[in-house]
Amino acid sequence: MTTHRTAQPSIANRLRMRIGDPVVKLLAPLRRSNSTGVLHSERKDGSSRTTALVVWDWNGERVVIALYGVSYWALDLRSGRPAELDLGGRRQRVTATEITGAEAVELWRWFTATHADFALRYAKASKHPDAGELTRLAEGYPSFRLS
């Protein structure tokens, strides 16, 4: 059985999860945004889970990063459960493929270079991470390609 390290969210991130995310979930469907969306995933028991998230454009593909660490929605996507994305006022079924290994490290190299404020705020990433830190980020914060 594989165990996954879970990054522990900071107090500020816990507040974002408890207060900010519910507000974003309410407002995102009203906003015509191609980056802020709501992911609707299915739990193990068949009930639905909604999560506010940012969709990033990386190498021409839509990706999402579990910036709070290995979260429940990431586990839902990892298990292959059905998911839908409400983005830009449109809700569509998506297939999520986890980005792992060297490709995940490259994603984090790009993310820390282009979105340093998010990487610092959520993952405590340095502005110029070394290979070890990039590997830590890739392993601790799952990312998925949405198609």
Chimera marker file (.cmm) of the C-alpha trace (Angstrom):
<marker_set name="trace">
<marker id="1" x="0.000" y="0.000" z="0.000" r="1" g="1" b="0" radius="0.5"/>
<marker id="2" x="1.334" y="3.420" z="-0.961" r="1" g="1" b="0" radius="0.5"/>
<marker id="3" x="1.267" y="6.185" z="1.578" r="1" g="1" b="0" radius="0.5"/>
<marker id="4" x="1.328" y="9.821" z="0.593" r="1" g="1" b="0" radius="0.5"/>
<marker id="5" x="2.873" y="12.582" z="2.639" r="1" g="1" b="0" radius="0.5"/>
<marker id="6" x="0.392" y="15.294" z="3.365" r="1" g="1" b="0" radius="0.5"/>
<marker id="7" x="1.532" y="18.893" z="3.523" r="1" g="1" b="0" radius="0.5"/>
<marker id="8" x="-0.026" y="20.605" z="6.521" r="1" g="1" b="0" radius="0.5"/>
<marker id="9" x="-1.795" y="23.871" z="5.618" r="1" g="1" b="0" radius="0.5"/>
<marker id="10" x="-0.760" y="26.994" z="7.514" r="1" g="1" b="0" radius="0.5"/>
<marker id="11" x="-3.258" y="28.885" z="9.678" r="1" g="1" b="0" radius="0.5"/>
<marker id="12" x="-3.747" y="31.421" z="6.873" r="1" g="1" b="0" radius="0.5"/>
<marker id="13" x="-4.463" y="28.622" z="4.407" r="1" g="1" b="0" radius="0.5"/>
<marker id="14" x="-6.910" y="27.013" z="6.841" r="1" g="1" b="0" radius="0.5"/>
<marker id="15" x="-8.777" y="30.330" z="7.001" r="1" g="1" b="0" radius="0.5"/>
<marker id="16" x="-8.809" y="30.499" z="3.210" r="1" g="1" b="0" radius="0.5"/>
<marker id="17" x="-10.211" y="26.970" z="3.105" r="1" g="1" b="0" radius="0.5"/>
<marker id="18" x="-12.926" y="27.683" z="5.701" r="1" g="1" b="0" radius="0.5"/>
<marker id="19" x="-13.917" y="31.220" z="4.708" r="1" g="1" b="0" radius="0.5"/>
<marker id="20" x="-12.495" y="32.144" z="1.311" r="1" g="1" b="0" radius="0.5"/>
<marker id="21" x="-13.221" y="28.952" z="-0.606" r="1" g="1" b="0" radius="0.5"/>
<marker id="22" x="-16.960" y="28.874" z="0.203" r="1" g="1" b="0" radius="0.5"/>
<marker id="23" x="-17.266" y="32.478" z="-1.014" r="1" g="1" b="0" radius="0.5"/>
<marker id="24" x="-15.387" y="31.652" z="-4.212" r="1" g="1" b="0" radius="0.5"/>
<marker id="25" x="-17.598" y="28.592" z="-4.774" r="1" g="1" b="0" radius="0.5"/>
<marker id="26" x="-20.662" y="30.855" z="-4.645" r="1" g="1" b="0" radius="0.5"/>
<marker id="27" x="-19.240" y="33.569" z="-6.878" r="1" g="1" b="0" radius="0.5"/>
<marker id="28" x="-17.204" y="31.571" z="-9.436" r="1" g="1" b="0" radius="0.5"/>
<marker id="29" x="-20.213" y="30.355" z="-11.478" r="1" g="1" b="0" radius="0.5"/>
<marker id="30" x="-21.397" y="33.968" z="-11.790" r="1" g="1" b="0" radius="0.5"/>
<marker id="31" x="-18.013" y="35.190" z="-12.996" r="1" g="1" b="0" radius="0.5"/>
<marker id="32" x="-17.043" y="34.622" z="-16.610" r="1" g="1" b="0" radius="0.5"/>
<marker id="33" x="-13.513" y="33.520" z="-15.773" r="1" g="1" b="0" radius="0.5"/>
<marker id="34" x="-11.298" y="31.069" z="-17.556" r="1" g="1" b="0" radius="0.5"/>
<marker id="35" x="-9.136" y="30.601" z="-14.483" r="1" g="1" b="0" radius="0.5"/>
<marker id="36" x="-11.318" y="30.466" z="-11.356" r="1" g="1" b="0" radius="0.5"/>
<marker id="37" x="-13.698" y="27.547" z="-11.318" r="1" g="1" b="0" radius="0.5"/>
<marker id="38" x="-15.554" y="25.012" z="-9.267" r="1" g="1" b="0" radius="0.5"/>
<marker id="39" x="-14.677" y="21.346" z="-9.499" r="1" g="1" b="0" radius="0.5"/>
<marker id="40" x="-17.507" y="18.912" z="-8.875" r="1" g="1" b="0" radius="0.5"/>
<marker id="41" x="-16.122" y="15.505" z="-7.970" r="1" g="1" b="0" radius="0.5"/>
<marker id="42" x="-17.657" y="12.342" z="-6.647" r="1" g="1" b="0" radius="0.5"/>
<marker id="43" x="-16.818" y="10.989" z="-3.210" r="1" g="1" b="0" radius="0.5"/>
<marker id="44" x="-16.219" y="7.348" z="-2.413" r="1" g="1" b="0" radius="0.5"/>
<marker id="45" x="-19.812" y="7.002" z="-1.131" r="1" g="1" b="0" radius="0.5"/>
<marker id="46" x="-21.248" y="8.485" z="-4.349" r="1" g="1" b="0" radius="0.5"/>
<marker id="47" x="-22.129" y="11.911" z="-2.947" r="1" g="1" b="0" radius="0.5"/>
<marker id="48" x="-20.731" y="15.027" z="-4.594" r="1" g="1" b="0" radius="0.5"/>
<marker id="49" x="-17.953" y="17.340" z="-3.457" r="1" g="1" b="0" radius="0.5"/>
<marker id="50" x="-17.449" y="20.898" z="-4.731" r="1" g="1" b="0" radius="0.5"/>
<marker id="51" x="-14.131" y="22.683" z="-4.557" r="1" g="1" b="0" radius="0.5"/>
<marker id="52" x="-13.087" y="26.168" z="-5.631" r="1" g="1" b="0" radius="0.5"/>
<marker id="53" x="-9.836" y="26.121" z="-7.559" r="1" g="1" b="0" radius="0.5"/>
<marker id="54" x="-7.683" y="27.891" z="-10.085" r="1" g="1" b="0" radius="0.5"/>
<marker id="55" x="-7.163" y="26.344" z="-13.497" r="1" g="1" b="0" radius="0.5"/>
<marker id="56" x="-3.748" y="27.108" z="-14.954" r="1" g="1" b="0" radius="0.5"/>
<marker id="57" x="-2.739" y="27.074" z="-18.605" r="1" g="1" b="0" radius="0.5"/>
<marker id="58" x="0.534" y="25.150" z="-18.812" r="1" g="1" b="0" radius="0.5"/>
<marker id="59" x="2.006" y="24.299" z="-22.214" r="1" g="1" b="0" radius="0.5"/>
<marker id="60" x="-1.419" y="24.771" z="-23.795" r="1" g="1" b="0" radius="0.5"/>
<marker id="61" x="-3.128" y="22.377" z="-21.359" r="1" g="1" b="0" radius="0.5"/>
<marker id="62" x="-5.455" y="23.001" z="-18.436" r="1" g="1" b="0" radius="0.5"/>
<marker id="63" x="-3.946" y="21.920" z="-15.128" r="1" g="1" b="0" radius="0.5"/>
<marker id="64" x="-5.014" y="22.149" z="-11.509" r="1" g="1" b="0" radius="0.5"/>
<marker id="65" x="-2.713" y="21.970" z="-8.514" r="1" g="1" b="0" radius="0.5"/>
<marker id="66" x="-3.766" y="20.872" z="-5.026" r="1" g="1" b="0" radius="0.5"/>
<marker id="67" x="-2.243" y="23.917" z="-3.351" r="1" g="1" b="0" radius="0.5"/>
<marker id="68" x="-3.384" y="22.758" z="0.094" r="1" g="1" b="0" radius="0.5"/>
<marker id="69" x="-1.535" y="19.463" z="-0.323" r="1" g="1" b="0" radius="0.5"/>
<marker id="70" x="-3.073" y="16.022" z="-0.768" r="1" g="1" b="0" radius="0.5"/>
<marker id="71" x="-6.685" y="17.102" z="-0.324" r="1" g="1" b="0" radius="0.5"/>
<marker id="72" x="-9.898" y="15.136" z="-0.673" r="1" g="1" b="0" radius="0.5"/>
<marker id="73" x="-10.689" y="16.433" z="-4.149" r="1" g="1" b="0" radius="0.5"/>
<marker id="74" x="-7.186" y="15.419" z="-5.269" r="1" g="1" b="0" radius="0.5"/>
<marker id="75" x="-7.782" y="11.929" z="-3.875" r="1" g="1" b="0" radius="0.5"/>
<marker id="76" x="-11.112" y="11.814" z="-5.757" r="1" g="1" b="0" radius="0.5"/>
<marker id="77" x="-9.387" y="12.711" z="-9.026" r="1" g="1" b="0" radius="0.5"/>
<marker id="78" x="-6.499" y="10.339" z="-8.319" r="1" g="1" b="0" radius="0.5"/>
<marker id="79" x="-8.981" y="7.476" z="-7.881" r="1" g="1" b="0" radius="0.5"/>
<marker id="80" x="-10.531" y="8.153" z="-11.299" r="1" g="1" b="0" radius="0.5"/>
<marker id="81" x="-13.939" y="9.153" z="-9.961" r="1" g="1" b="0" radius="0.5"/>
<marker id="82" x="-16.110" y="11.264" z="-12.288" r="1" g="1" b="0" radius="0.5"/>
<marker id="83" x="-15.587" y="15.018" z="-12.225" r="1" g="1" b="0" radius="0.5"/>
<marker id="84" x="-17.077" y="18.108" z="-13.804" r="1" g="1" b="0" radius="0.5"/>
<marker id="85" x="-15.595" y="21.584" z="-14.052" r="1" g="1" b="0" radius="0.5"/>
<marker id="86" x="-17.676" y="24.760" z="-13.888" r="1" g="1" b="0" radius="0.5"/>
<marker id="87" x="-15.475" y="27.317" z="-15.602" r="1" g="1" b="0" radius="0.5"/>
<marker id="88" x="-16.401" y="30.510" z="-17.388" r="1" g="1" b="0" radius="0.5"/>
<marker id="89" x="-20.105" y="29.837" z="-16.897" r="1" g="1" b="0" radius="0.5"/>
<marker id="90" x="-19.925" y="26.399" z="-18.556" r="1" g="1" b="0" radius="0.5"/>
<marker id="91" x="-20.045" y="23.091" z="-16.762" r="1" g="1" b="0" radius="0.5"/>
<marker id="92" x="-18.369" y="20.189" z="-18.521" r="1" g="1" b="0" radius="0.5"/>
<marker id="93" x="-17.253" y="16.684" z="-17.695" r="1" g="1" b="0" radius="0.5"/>
<marker id="94" x="-13.461" y="16.396" z="-17.394" r="1" g="1" b="0" radius="0.5"/>
<marker id="95" x="-10.976" y="13.574" z="-17.279" r="1" g="1" b="0" radius="0.5"/>
<marker id="96" x="-8.136" y="14.174" z="-14.847" r="1" g="1" b="0" radius="0.5"/>
<marker id="97" x="-4.712" y="12.647" z="-15.342" r="1" g="1" b="0" radius="0.5"/>
<marker id="98" x="-2.210" y="13.058" z="-12.531" r="1" g="1" b="0" radius="0.5"/>
<marker id="99" x="1.067" y="14.695" z="-13.450" r="1" g="1" b="0" radius="0.5"/>
<marker id="100" x="3.905" y="12.819" z="-11.766" r="1" g="1" b="0" radius="0.5"/>
<marker id="101" x="7.666" y="12.367" z="-11.770" r="1" g="1" b="0" radius="0.5"/>
<marker id="102" x="9.894" y="14.595" z="-13.867" r="1" g="1" b="0" radius="0.5"/>
<marker id="103" x="6.888" y="16.213" z="-15.533" r="1" g="1" b="0" radius="0.5"/>
<marker id="104" x="5.505" y="17.297" z="-12.138" r="1" g="1" b="0" radius="0.5"/>
<marker id="105" x="8.899" y="18.749" z="-11.253" r="1" g="1" b="0" radius="0.5"/>
<marker id="106" x="8.848" y="20.728" z="-14.533" r="1" g="1" b="0" radius="0.5"/>
<marker id="107" x="5.331" y="21.949" z="-13.747" r="1" g="1" b="0" radius="0.5"/>
<marker id="108" x="6.539" y="23.225" z="-10.372" r="1" g="1" b="0" radius="0.5"/>
<marker id="109" x="9.611" y="24.819" z="-11.973" r="1" g="1" b="0" radius="0.5"/>
<marker id="110" x="7.237" y="26.740" z="-14.264" r="1" g="1" b="0" radius="0.5"/>
<marker id="111" x="4.762" y="27.487" z="-11.462" r="1" g="1" b="0" radius="0.5"/>
<marker id="112" x="7.365" y="28.903" z="-9.050" r="1" g="1" b="0" radius="0.5"/>
<marker id="113" x="8.808" y="31.036" z="-11.863" r="1" g="1" b="0" radius="0.5"/>
<marker id="114" x="5.534" y="32.420" z="-13.235" r="1" g="1" b="0" radius="0.5"/>
<marker id="115" x="3.265" y="32.384" z="-10.167" r="1" g="1" b="0" radius="0.5"/>
<marker id="116" x="5.753" y="32.904" z="-7.349" r="1" g="1" b="0" radius="0.5"/>
<marker id="117" x="3.174" y="34.624" z="-5.130" r="1" g="1" b="0" radius="0.5"/>
<marker id="118" x="0.859" y="31.580" z="-5.192" r="1" g="1" b="0" radius="0.5"/>
<marker id="119" x="3.755" y="29.154" z="-4.739" r="1" g="1" b="0" radius="0.5"/>
<marker id="120" x="5.031" y="31.095" z="-1.725" r="1" g="1" b="0" radius="0.5"/>
<marker id="121" x="1.600" y="31.662" z="-0.152" r="1" g="1" b="0" radius="0.5"/>
<marker id="122" x="0.310" y="28.120" z="-0.430" r="1" g="1" b="0" radius="0.5"/>
<marker id="123" x="3.321" y="25.831" z="-0.678" r="1" g="1" b="0" radius="0.5"/>
<marker id="124" x="5.929" y="27.987" z="1.079" r="1" g="1" b="0" radius="0.5"/>
<marker id="125" x="8.116" y="27.660" z="-2.017" r="1" g="1" b="0" radius="0.5"/>
<marker id="126" x="11.183" y="29.821" z="-2.378" r="1" g="1" b="0" radius="0.5"/>
<marker id="127" x="11.585" y="32.153" z="-5.351" r="1" g="1" b="0" radius="0.5"/>
<marker id="128" x="14.396" y="30.050" z="-6.818" r="1" g="1" b="0" radius="0.5"/>
<marker id="129" x="13.825" y="26.460" z="-5.652" r="1" g="1" b="0" radius="0.5"/>
<marker id="130" x="16.556" y="23.887" z="-6.093" r="1" g="1" b="0" radius="0.5"/>
<marker id="131" x="15.971" y="20.373" z="-7.429" r="1" g="1" b="0" radius="0.5"/>
<marker id="132" x="15.251" y="18.975" z="-3.958" r="1" g="1" b="0" radius="0.5"/>
<marker id="133" x="12.610" y="21.587" z="-3.217" r="1" g="1" b="0" radius="0.5"/>
<marker id="134" x="10.973" y="21.104" z="-6.622" r="1" g="1" b="0" radius="0.5"/>
<marker id="135" x="10.776" y="17.371" z="-5.940" r="1" g="1" b="0" radius="0.5"/>
<marker id="136" x="9.222" y="18.066" z="-2.509" r="1" g="1" b="0" radius="0.5"/>
<marker id="137" x="6.624" y="20.329" z="-4.108" r="1" g="1" b="0" radius="0.5"/>
<marker id="138" x="5.841" y="17.834" z="-6.872" r="1" g="1" b="0" radius="0.5"/>
<marker id="139" x="5.343" y="15.026" z="-4.338" r="1" g="1" b="0" radius="0.5"/>
<marker id="140" x="3.466" y="17.028" z="-1.698" r="1" g="1" b="0" radius="0.5"/>
<marker id="141" x="1.097" y="19.005" z="-3.922" r="1" g="1" b="0" radius="0.5"/>
<marker id="142" x="-0.572" y="16.792" z="-6.542" r="1" g="1" b="0" radius="0.5"/>
<marker id="143" x="-1.307" y="18.249" z="-9.952" r="1" g="1" b="0" radius="0.5"/>
<marker id="144" x="-3.663" y="17.064" z="-12.660" r="1" g="1" b="0" radius="0.5"/>
<marker id="145" x="-4.131" y="17.624" z="-16.380" r="1" g="1" b="0" radius="0.5"/>
<marker id="146" x="-7.786" y="18.196" z="-17.270" r="1" g="1" b="0" radius="0.5"/>
<marker id="147" x="-9.090" y="17.156" z="-20.659" r="1" g="1" b="0" radius="0.5"/>
<link id1="1" id2="2" r="1" g="1" b="0" radius="0.2"/>
<link id1="2" id2="3" r="1" g="1" b="0" radius="0.2"/>
<link id1="3" id2="4" r="1" g="1" b="0" radius="0.2"/>
<link id1="4" id2="5" r="1" g="1" b="0" radius="0.2"/>
<link id1="5" id2="6" r="1" g="1" b="0" radius="0.2"/>
<link id1="6" id2="7" r="1" g="1" b="0" radius="0.2"/>
<link id1="7" id2="8" r="1" g="1" b="0" radius="0.2"/>
<link id1="8" id2="9" r="1" g="1" b="0" radius="0.2"/>
<link id1="9" id2="10" r="1" g="1" b="0" radius="0.2"/>
<link id1="10" id2="11" r="1" g="1" b="0" radius="0.2"/>
<link id1="11" id2="12" r="1" g="1" b="0" radius="0.2"/>
<link id1="12" id2="13" r="1" g="1" b="0" radius="0.2"/>
<link id1="13" id2="14" r="1" g="1" b="0" radius="0.2"/>
<link id1="14" id2="15" r="1" g="1" b="0" radius="0.2"/>
<link id1="15" id2="16" r="1" g="1" b="0" radius="0.2"/>
<link id1="16" id2="17" r="1" g="1" b="0" radius="0.2"/>
<link id1="17" id2="18" r="1" g="1" b="0" radius="0.2"/>
<link id1="18" id2="19" r="1" g="1" b="0" radius="0.2"/>
<link id1="19" id2="20" r="1" g="1" b="0" radius="0.2"/>
<link id1="20" id2="21" r="1" g="1" b="0" radius="0.2"/>
<link id1="21" id2="22" r="1" g="1" b="0" radius="0.2"/>
<link id1="22" id2="23" r="1" g="1" b="0" radius="0.2"/>
<link id1="23" id2="24" r="1" g="1" b="0" radius="0.2"/>
<link id1="24" id2="25" r="1" g="1" b="0" radius="0.2"/>
<link id1="25" id2="26" r="1" g="1" b="0" radius="0.2"/>
<link id1="26" id2="27" r="1" g="1" b="0" radius="0.2"/>
<link id1="27" id2="28" r="1" g="1" b="0" radius="0.2"/>
<link id1="28" id2="29" r="1" g="1" b="0" radius="0.2"/>
<link id1="29" id2="30" r="1" g="1" b="0" radius="0.2"/>
<link id1="30" id2="31" r="1" g="1" b="0" radius="0.2"/>
<link id1="31" id2="32" r="1" g="1" b="0" radius="0.2"/>
<link id1="32" id2="33" r="1" g="1" b="0" radius="0.2"/>
<link id1="33" id2="34" r="1" g="1" b="0" radius="0.2"/>
<link id1="34" id2="35" r="1" g="1" b="0" radius="0.2"/>
<link id1="35" id2="36" r="1" g="1" b="0" radius="0.2"/>
<link id1="36" id2="37" r="1" g="1" b="0" radius="0.2"/>
<link id1="37" id2="38" r="1" g="1" b="0" radius="0.2"/>
<link id1="38" id2="39" r="1" g="1" b="0" radius="0.2"/>
<link id1="39" id2="40" r="1" g="1" b="0" radius="0.2"/>
<link id1="40" id2="41" r="1" g="1" b="0" radius="0.2"/>
<link id1="41" id2="42" r="1" g="1" b="0" radius="0.2"/>
<link id1="42" id2="43" r="1" g="1" b="0" radius="0.2"/>
<link id1="43" id2="44" r="1" g="1" b="0" radius="0.2"/>
<link id1="44" id2="45" r="1" g="1" b="0" radius="0.2"/>
<link id1="45" id2="46" r="1" g="1" b="0" radius="0.2"/>
<link id1="46" id2="47" r="1" g="1" b="0" radius="0.2"/>
<link id1="47" id2="48" r="1" g="1" b="0" radius="0.2"/>
<link id1="48" id2="49" r="1" g="1" b="0" radius="0.2"/>
<link id1="49" id2="50" r="1" g="1" b="0" radius="0.2"/>
<link id1="50" id2="51" r="1" g="1" b="0" radius="0.2"/>
<link id1="51" id2="52" r="1" g="1" b="0" radius="0.2"/>
<link id1="52" id2="53" r="1" g="1" b="0" radius="0.2"/>
<link id1="53" id2="54" r="1" g="1" b="0" radius="0.2"/>
<link id1="54" id2="55" r="1" g="1" b="0" radius="0.2"/>
<link id1="55" id2="56" r="1" g="1" b="0" radius="0.2"/>
<link id1="56" id2="57" r="1" g="1" b="0" radius="0.2"/>
<link id1="57" id2="58" r="1" g="1" b="0" radius="0.2"/>
<link id1="58" id2="59" r="1" g="1" b="0" radius="0.2"/>
<link id1="59" id2="60" r="1" g="1" b="0" radius="0.2"/>
<link id1="60" id2="61" r="1" g="1" b="0" radius="0.2"/>
<link id1="61" id2="62" r="1" g="1" b="0" radius="0.2"/>
<link id1="62" id2="63" r="1" g="1" b="0" radius="0.2"/>
<link id1="63" id2="64" r="1" g="1" b="0" radius="0.2"/>
<link id1="64" id2="65" r="1" g="1" b="0" radius="0.2"/>
<link id1="65" id2="66" r="1" g="1" b="0" radius="0.2"/>
<link id1="66" id2="67" r="1" g="1" b="0" radius="0.2"/>
<link id1="67" id2="68" r="1" g="1" b="0" radius="0.2"/>
<link id1="68" id2="69" r="1" g="1" b="0" radius="0.2"/>
<link id1="69" id2="70" r="1" g="1" b="0" radius="0.2"/>
<link id1="70" id2="71" r="1" g="1" b="0" radius="0.2"/>
<link id1="71" id2="72" r="1" g="1" b="0" radius="0.2"/>
<link id1="72" id2="73" r="1" g="1" b="0" radius="0.2"/>
<link id1="73" id2="74" r="1" g="1" b="0" radius="0.2"/>
<link id1="74" id2="75" r="1" g="1" b="0" radius="0.2"/>
<link id1="75" id2="76" r="1" g="1" b="0" radius="0.2"/>
<link id1="76" id2="77" r="1" g="1" b="0" radius="0.2"/>
<link id1="77" id2="78" r="1" g="1" b="0" radius="0.2"/>
<link id1="78" id2="79" r="1" g="1" b="0" radius="0.2"/>
<link id1="79" id2="80" r="1" g="1" b="0" radius="0.2"/>
<link id1="80" id2="81" r="1" g="1" b="0" radius="0.2"/>
<link id1="81" id2="82" r="1" g="1" b="0" radius="0.2"/>
<link id1="82" id2="83" r="1" g="1" b="0" radius="0.2"/>
<link id1="83" id2="84" r="1" g="1" b="0" radius="0.2"/>
<link id1="84" id2="85" r="1" g="1" b="0" radius="0.2"/>
<link id1="85" id2="86" r="1" g="1" b="0" radius="0.2"/>
<link id1="86" id2="87" r="1" g="1" b="0" radius="0.2"/>
<link id1="87" id2="88" r="1" g="1" b="0" radius="0.2"/>
<link id1="88" id2="89" r="1" g="1" b="0" radius="0.2"/>
<link id1="89" id2="90" r="1" g="1" b="0" radius="0.2"/>
<link id1="90" id2="91" r="1" g="1" b="0" radius="0.2"/>
<link id1="91" id2="92" r="1" g="1" b="0" radius="0.2"/>
<link id1="92" id2="93" r="1" g="1" b="0" radius="0.2"/>
<link id1="93" id2="94" r="1" g="1" b="0" radius="0.2"/>
<link id1="94" id2="95" r="1" g="1" b="0" radius="0.2"/>
<link id1="95" id2="96" r="1" g="1" b="0" radius="0.2"/>
<link id1="96" id2="97" r="1" g="1" b="0" radius="0.2"/>
<link id1="97" id2="98" r="1" g="1" b="0" radius="0.2"/>
<link id1="98" id2="99" r="1" g="1" b="0" radius="0.2"/>
<link id1="99" id2="100" r="1" g="1" b="0" radius="0.2"/>
<link id1="100" id2="101" r="1" g="1" b="0" radius="0.2"/>
<link id1="101" id2="102" r="1" g="1" b="0" radius="0.2"/>
<link id1="102" id2="103" r="1" g="1" b="0" radius="0.2"/>
<link id1="103" id2="104" r="1" g="1" b="0" radius="0.2"/>
<link id1="104" id2="105" r="1" g="1" b="0" radius="0.2"/>
<link id1="105" id2="106" r="1" g="1" b="0" radius="0.2"/>
<link id1="106" id2="107" r="1" g="1" b="0" radius="0.2"/>
<link id1="107" id2="108" r="1" g="1" b="0" radius="0.2"/>
<link id1="108" id2="109" r="1" g="1" b="0" radius="0.2"/>
<link id1="109" id2="110" r="1" g="1" b="0" radius="0.2"/>
<link id1="110" id2="111" r="1" g="1" b="0" radius="0.2"/>
<link id1="111" id2="112" r="1" g="1" b="0" radius="0.2"/>
<link id1="112" id2="113" r="1" g="1" b="0" radius="0.2"/>
<link id1="113" id2="114" r="1" g="1" b="0" radius="0.2"/>
<link id1="114" id2="115" r="1" g="1" b="0" radius="0.2"/>
<link id1="115" id2="116" r="1" g="1" b="0" radius="0.2"/>
<link id1="116" id2="117" r="1" g="1" b="0" radius="0.2"/>
<link id1="117" id2="118" r="1" g="1" b="0" radius="0.2"/>
<link id1="118" id2="119" r="1" g="1" b="0" radius="0.2"/>
<link id1="119" id2="120" r="1" g="1" b="0" radius="0.2"/>
<link id1="120" id2="121" r="1" g="1" b="0" radius="0.2"/>
<link id1="121" id2="122" r="1" g="1" b="0" radius="0.2"/>
<link id1="122" id2="123" r="1" g="1" b="0" radius="0.2"/>
<link id1="123" id2="124" r="1" g="1" b="0" radius="0.2"/>
<link id1="124" id2="125" r="1" g="1" b="0" radius="0.2"/>
<link id1="125" id2="126" r="1" g="1" b="0" radius="0.2"/>
<link id1="126" id2="127" r="1" g="1" b="0" radius="0.2"/>
<link id1="127" id2="128" r="1" g="1" b="0" radius="0.2"/>
<link id1="128" id2="129" r="1" g="1" b="0" radius="0.2"/>
<link id1="129" id2="130" r="1" g="1" b="0" radius="0.2"/>
<link id1="130" id2="131" r="1" g="1" b="0" radius="0.2"/>
<link id1="131" id2="132" r="1" g="1" b="0" radius="0.2"/>
<link id1="132" id2="133" r="1" g="1" b="0" radius="0.2"/>
<link id1="133" id2="134" r="1" g="1" b="0" radius="0.2"/>
<link id1="134" id2="135" r="1" g="1" b="0" radius="0.2"/>
<link id1="135" id2="136" r="1" g="1" b="0" radius="0.2"/>
<link id1="136" id2="137" r="1" g="1" b="0" radius="0.2"/>
<link id1="137" id2="138" r="1" g="1" b="0" radius="0.2"/>
<link id1="138" id2="139" r="1" g="1" b="0" radius="0.2"/>
<link id1="139" id2="140" r="1" g="1" b="0" radius="0.2"/>
<link id1="140" id2="141" r="1" g="1" b="0" radius="0.2"/>
<link id1="141" id2="142" r="1" g="1" b="0" radius="0.2"/>
<link id1="142" id2="143" r="1" g="1" b="0" radius="0.2"/>
<link id1="143" id2="144" r="1" g="1" b="0" radius="0.2"/>
<link id1="144" id2="145" r="1" g="1" b="0" radius="0.2"/>
<link id1="145" id2="146" r="1" g="1" b="0" radius="0.2"/>
<link id1="146" id2="147" r="1" g="1" b="0" radius="0.2"/>
</marker_set>
